Amino acid sequence: RHAVGTMTMTAMQRTDNCEHEHKTWNTDEHKPFVQDICFDGLSIDSNETEHTVEASSRPFHQHRELRRAVNRDIARLKLSVSNTRRSSCEGAKTIYSAPSSPLPTSESWRRASTDPTDGWGRASAGAGGFVGGPQRCLSSPGMRDLMEGLQNPVNSKMDEDSIARGLATISTMEFDADSYSDDELAYLILQVFLELQLDQHLNITATKLSLLIEAVQKHMFDNPYHNWTHVADVFQASYALGLASGLMGRLSPLEQFALLISALCHDLEHPGVNNLTLVKSKPELCELYGESSTLEKHHSLRAFSLMLHREVELLSGMKTTTYYHFRDMVTKIILATDMGRHAEYCAKVKQLASAAPTEESTHQQEMEIIIKCADTSNVLRPGLVAKQWAVKIGAEFFAQGDLERSMGLKVTPTCDRKSQTLVGLQKGFIDFCIGPFFDSVAELWPLARDVMAQVWTNRAMWDAYDDHKLYSEMGYALPASECQFEME
């Protein structure tokens, strides 16, 4: 029941009896906190008491079938990537760990998508823990243990020294997300929300925040790069860059919350391939979301699916008008992470640099710039951390190229292991793409100038490296075969 194509419905009543009829909603009575999002640039004017929405000519049952087909597409992509990695590195240990549970089959995704509002434990069991919600529901012993750990890490399995180290660096770009366990990252993420007192300002309990954090963790695939560690890294970078730029102090609590929630959910269920590959393979995912910002629209939709789930109800205390404003902010922030819009944001940064960042509309644009910086902030980290991320993203890029080659598609140039090197990718990315962008951001936010300058320190570092030296220093061997990620 998701808004698709020419559909102008932004809030739909969850019933199987509705067909193509004209609906009138009274927001005070219905509070349509649903997971359906329209990406046609249309939105409901939340200042009006009643909202009139129209359905498209596509029957609702066809939307359900399309959603099921999309889930099968994602499962097929995941299985294809997994099979490609296994075949190209047969018998070798790769830099990413094997999934803790079997990858979902097309049939399991179809079953899980039949009723996304089912209890999380049942839905996730049918989909290998990837669809429908986290593997541990609120009442399960596993979730109770996690909740106790998040609230009292000393009595949990988390390392006390790691937590202290994380809290000491959580507000700086010295933070190394890869040096913490999954649960430690979840705890540190929760502490950011509490440090900003967003639970008090927005009347959202720490328990609900913990549930959402755990849900997002369980909805991240075991990709080399786009995984739970990357989510935590981007979340922390959004917070640290928000502080360094001075933006966080200018934002209202609701805006701070929107920025951090967007960072937490910005890559939900990322399949490990980019939008270009999705468009080239023409899956039904593109029919659902269109061929622009396909993945980002999916991440946004799934974010609200989790936030509004009956076992989380993160936004249940929001007024309807506040909810619509929050949803609009989060959707736009997540869509800003699409690298296909890079030129647009380069121009936007230069335009904002000549204006005083005081208006609310400017705040929205600045939040979009912050998350774009955070999503590409590997090059702003200390050299050792930057090198670790370079190897991880290279593994995922080359796996995508292998998948494209196996599907008979034109291999994306940056993903072709036969013609690219990891060091060369980093140099080109900084020189021609992100380096000039961060220079413009430094002009926009002079307080963050030193942070942004790290990109050129790292660029100078790469001049002393080739792939052999990088792999050797990171503990990997560069084999003569096409498998470039064999462990020593």
N, C-alpha and C positions, 0 to 999 in steps of 0.2 A: 504494500500500500504506500509506496514511496512516490513522491512527485517526480515526474519524468517528462522530458521533451517539452511539448507546448503546454504542459499542465500548469495552470495558474493557481492551483490549490496549495496553500501554505499550511493550513491546519485542517486535518481530516478526522472525522469521527471514526473511531475504530469499530466498525460494524460491517458484517458481510452483506447486509441488506441494501446498502447505499449503492446506487448505480450511477446515473449521469445527472441526478437532480441538482437543483439550485439550493444551496445551504446558507443559512444565516446563523452566525454564532454570536452569542452574548458572552463576552469574555469573563464577566463576573460570575456567571453560572457554570461555564464549562472549563475554564482554564486549560486550554488545549496543550498541555505539556506532553507532546508526542514527539516521536523520533523522525517525523516526516519533514523534509527540508526541500525547498524549491531553490534551484540555482539559476533561474532565468533572469535574475536581477529584479525580481518582483518580491515585494514583502507587504505584510499587512500593516496598515497605519495603526499602531497600537494606541494612539491618542483618541481613537474613536471608540464608542461604546460597543457598537455592533459592527461586525465585519462580514462582508459578503464575498464568498469564494465560489468559483465554478470549477467543476471537474472537466477533464478532457473527454474526448470520445472513446478513449480506451477503457474498457470495463475493468473494474477493480481486480477481477480474477486474473486478468492478463498481467497486471502489475505484480501480482504474487508469483506468477509463473516466470516473469522476467527476473525477479529477485532471485528465485531459485537457480535460474540459468546463470546469473552473475556469480553466485556462490560456487557453482560447478566450474566456471571459468577460473576463478581464483584458485580453487583446488587443483585444477589442471596445470596452471602456471607453477604452483608450488611443487607439484610432483615432477613436472618437467625440469625445473631448476635442480631439484634434488637428484633426479636421475642423471642429469648432465654432469653435476659435480662428482657423482660416484663414478661415472664412466671415464671422466677425464683424469681422475686421481685414484684409480683403482688400487686398493691396497695401501694407500697412503693416508696418514692422518692429516686432516686439514686444520686450518687455523681457527675454524669455528667448531664448536662442540656439536655432537650429534643431538637431534631432538630428544627430549626426555620421553615423549610419547609419539606413537606413529603419526605420520602426516595424515590429515583427513582425506578420505576418499570422496569422490563426487557424490556418491549416494549419502554419505554421512553429512555432507554439507547441505544436501537437499533436505534431509530429515530435520536438521537443526534449524533451517530457515523457514520451515513450514509454520512454526509459531515462535517468533523471536521473543515473546513475552513469557514463555515457559520458564519454570524454575531453572536457575543457572546450572545446578548440579546435573539435572537430566539432560539439558541441551548440550552442555559441554562434553558430557560423556559420549554423546552421539556424534560429536565432531572433533574428537581428539583434543578437546579443551580450547579450540580456537574460535568457535562461534557460539553465540547465545549467552556467553558470560564466563566468568572465571570458574576454575575447576572446584573451588571451595565456596560453597554458599555460606550465608551469614551464620546459619545454625550449626555448621559442620565443625568438628574438633579442629581441623586444620586452620580454618578461618579464625576460630577463637584463639588459637596459639599465636597466629600472626598478629591479631589485634592486641593481645597482651604484649607481644614483642615490640610493636610500634609504640605503645604507651610506656613500656618499661624495658628498654633495651638491655639493661644490666642483667635482668633475669631471663633474657632470651638467648638464642644461639648467636646473636650478633657479637662481633668483637668490640670490646669497649674502647680499645685504642683506636680502632678504625673509625668508630663513631666520633671520638674526640677529634681525630684528624680531619674528618669530613666537616664537622661543625666549624673548625678553625679556618677552613678554606672555602666554605660554601658560598661566600659572597665575593670570591675572587676568581680570576681566570687560571689560577694555579690548580684548581680542582681537577682530579683525574678520576673520572667515573669508572674507568676500567679496573681500578684497584679496590673496588668494593663488591661485596656480594649483592645479589638481587634484593634481599630483604633489607640490607643496610642502605641501599639506594632508596628503597621505599620509605624507610624511616627518615632519611635526610630530606626527601621531598616533602614529607608531612611537616617537618620542622620549619620549612620555609613559609608554608601557609600560616603556621602558628606564630612565627616570628613577626609576620606582618599583621597579626591579630585579625585575619580575615574571618576566622570562625566566629569571633565576637561581632565584628562589624556587619557581617551578612547573616548572622544567626544560622550558621552551618556547623554541625557538630564535628569534632575530630573523628568520630566513628564513621560518619558518612564520607569524609575525605579519605579515610583509610580504605574504605570499601572501594571507592573509585580508583585509588592508586593501585590496589591489588587487582582490580578488574582490568585496568590498562596493561599491567604487567602480564596477565594471563592471555591477553589478546595480541601480544607481540610475537611474531614468528622468530624462529631461530636462524635468522639471516646473519651473514658475516658482519654486516654493517647496520642495516636498519633493524635493530633489535631493541630490547629493553634498556641496555646500557646506553645506546644512542639517545633514546627518549630521555633518560635521566640526565645525560650530558647536555642536551638542548634545553631542558627545563632549567638546569642550574645556570647555563650560560645566559638564558633570558633574564634570570634574576640578577646575576652578576653584572651584565651589561646594562640592565635597567638602573642599577645602583651607580655604576661608573659614569653613565651618561647624565645622571640626575633626573631621568624620566620617571623613575619609580616614585620619587617624592612629589611629582606633579600630578600623578594619577590618583583618581578616586579609588576607594577600596573595591568598588565593582569593576573598575578598569584593571586594577592590579589582578583581581581574580580572573578576569577574562584573559589576560595575557598569560598567566601561569597555567590555567586550564588548557588554553590553546597549545602551549608548549608541551604539556603532558600528553595531549591527545593528537598531536600533529601528524603522527605516522601510524595511527592505529591500523593493524592488520596489513602492514606494508608487505607485498609479495616478494620483494627483493629485485624487482625490475622497474624501470622507469616508465613514464607516460608514453614515451616514443615507442617502446616495445609493445605496450598495450594497444596503441593505435595501429601499429604495423600488423599485429596479429588479429586485429578486429574482433576482440571478444565482445560478448554482450554487455560486459561492464561499460563499454563505450556507449552502447545504446541507452543504458540507464543514466549515465552522467554526461554524455557528450564527449567530444574528443579533445576538449581543453580542460586542463587541471583535473583529469579523471581521477587520479589517486587522491588528490587533496579533497575533492568532493566526497569521496568515500570515507576518508578519515574524519571529516567533519560530521557526516551523518552518523557514523558509528560512535563518535564522541557523545552525541546527544542520546543515542540509543542506550549507552551505559549510564549516563548521568540521570536519565529519566526512568531507568529500570526500577521496578517496584521494590527490589531489595536494596537499592541505593537511595533513590529519591533525593538526590543532592539538591535539586532546585525547588523542592516542594514548598519552601517557605517564601519564594519570590512572588511578588505581585505580577500579574499578567503583563503589564506594560514594562516592568523591569526585565522580565524573562525575554520578551521580544527584543529589547535593546541588547541584552547580554548575548542572546543567540546571534544577532546580527554582528556584534563585535567578534565573537569567537569564529564564526564562519569566515569572515573577511581575513582575520589573522591567519588562520590555517591555510586559506587559499594563497596567501602571500608567500608560502614556502615553495611554490611551484617555480623551479628554475627557468621554466619557459617564459616567465614574466620578468626576468632579470633586467632587461633593458628598460622596462617600464619603471622599475624601482630605482635604477640608476638616475633616471630623469627626475623622479619624485624626490630623491634625496637632495639633488642640486636645487630643486625648486624650493624645498622647505628650508634649506640653509640660508635663504635670503629673507625668511619671514620669522617672526617671533613665535615660538611654539607655545601658545597660550590657549588657543581655542580647542574645544572638545573635538571638533573634526580633525584638528591637527594631532591630537592625542591618538586618535584611531590610526592615522597614517604612521605615527611614530611607533606605535605598538607593532604594526606590520613590519616596519623596518627592523625593530629589535629582534623579532623572531627570525627574520631572514638572516640577520647577522649571526644569531645563535645557531641556526641550522647549518651554517657554513663556518662555524667558529673553530673547527679543528686547527686551522692555520693560525689562530690567535692564542693557542695553548703553548706552554713551554715546549721546547724542541723535542724532548723524549716523548711527550704525550702526542704531539703532532705526528711523529713518526709511527707510533702505534696505530693511530687512526688511518694513516696513509696506507698501511698494509691491509687493514680491514676493508676499506672502501675499494681498494684495488681487487681484493678477492671477490667482492660482490660484482664489480664492474665486469671482470673477466668471466665470471659465471654467467652473467647476462649475455655476453658476447657468444659464449659457447652455446647457450640456449638458442639464440638467434640463428647461429650457424646450423644447429641441428634441425631447426624448423624451416630451413631454406630461406630465411629472411636476410636482408642486407645487414651486415654486422655494424652496429653503432661504432664509429671510429674510436671513441674513447674506451670502448669495451673490448677491443680486439687485442687479445694477448699476443698475437703473432706480429703486431706492428707497434705496440705501445709498451712503455715501461712505466713502473709506478713513479719513479723519480721524475720522469718526463711529464707525467700527468700532473704532478704537484706543481712543477715549474710553470707549465702552461696555464693551469687554473689560477695561480697567483698573478702571473704577468698580464694575462689578457682578460681575466674575468673578475676575480674577487679582490685583488689588490687595489685597482683603481676605485672599486666600490667602497672599500674600507677607507680610502683616502678621502672620499666625499663625505662619508659618515663622520670622520674626524672633524671636518669643517662644520658639519651640522651640530655635533656635540663636542665642543673643545675639551670638556672634562674627560672625555674618553680617548683623547688623542694618544696617550701613552699605550693604552690597551690596543688600539688599532695599529700602532707602529710595530707590534710584534709580528705582523704578517711579513714585513720586510726582513726582520731578523731571521725568521724561518726560511724565507726565500734565499737569503745568503747561505744559510746552512745547507740547502739542497745542492748548491754548487759543488760541495765537497763529497757528494754521494752519487753512486750508481746503484742499480738494483742489487748487485752482489753484496756490496757493503751494507746496504739497508737490511737485507735478509739476514746477513751474518750477525749484525748488531742486534737484531730483534729476535734471534734464535732460530731462524729458518734457513734452509738451504735452497738455492736456486738450481733446480735440476735441469738437465739438458733437454728433457722432454717438454711437452706443452703444459704438463702439470707443474705449476709454479708455486704451489703452496704445500710442499711436502715437508714434514717436520724432520729436523735433524735427529 
